[in-house]
Every structure is written in C-alpha cells, then in structure tokens.
C-alpha cells in the first residue's frame, strides 16, 4: 500500500511540475511535449544503471535530446540542479549532436544517426512507427492520453534495472 501511495505521489508531482512550468514557460512547446519532458525526468528516478556506467558515483546522469532547443530548455528548467538515485547524481540535459556519453537518449527524428555508443544508454522514442528498433521506451497516444511502452528484454540485455513502480504505469512489450 505504501508503494502505491508513493507512486501516486510521485507521478502526482508530474501534474504539479506541468502546472508550474506551463505558467513559467513562455515557449511555444505543446502540452504533449511538456508532458514528455516531465516523463523523461521521472524515468531517471525509476531506472538504475549499472555502476560500470559511471567512472564515479558523483558523475552526472546525462539526458541527451534530439529535439528542438525549446524542448531542451524546458527539460533543463525541470531538472535544474536536481539529483536522483541512491548516489544522488546530478542530472544534465545535452543536445544529442554534441553528446559524448548518455544514460537516457530521447529521439524524435526518424533519420537518427547516433554519434555515441549505446552500451548503457536507455533509448526513448516518440510515438509513430518503429523507426528505431533499439529503443527501450516508446511514447504513444491511446485514447488521447500519452502512454509509454517498455521493452524489458532490452533493459535486461544492458543490465539496467527498471523499478516495479515504473512498470506498473507502462505497457510491457
């Protein structure tokens, strides 16, 4: 019961964050994209990368984004100086075209050529066709609501752990 309550409170924060940043943001970012940005932030709370992904426990978790600058700026506002995980790692937003190492990659375009290696990267793609088959998480729309699908086998192959709390909200592939 405590886990369910914690999950509700955690994702209830999504609503609060959306309200806060919708008011503060002067951007032309659509509401659906704002929600995707909040989800990306929340994914970092419920995914645990292997220790081998980081040179030190204090190393940052990089969210590499292949999306317009307005999306990166909005996501940057959300994660501004926030830390996640047991090691309380700092989050950062990086444009994919200048990224070196990424723990979480968000792809929007269909013609992606990734400039980095994907060893321990979790790839999140936007809804649409399966244009990037290596993705672990895919956003999609169902009944006019944003949902996400998780491919657990791909997480296991990379030795990346997904919290059961996140899995409760996802469609499992």
Protein Blocks (a to p, Z undefined) as FASTA:
>chain_A
ZZmmmmmmmmmmmmmmmmmmmmmpmcfbdfklmmmmmmmmmmmmmcccdfklpmbfkbcc
dddddddfklmmmmmmmmgopaedjkopacddddfklcfbdfbdcdfbfkbccfbdfkla
ccdddedddfblkbfbdcddeehiacddddfklmmmnopacdfklmmmpccZZ
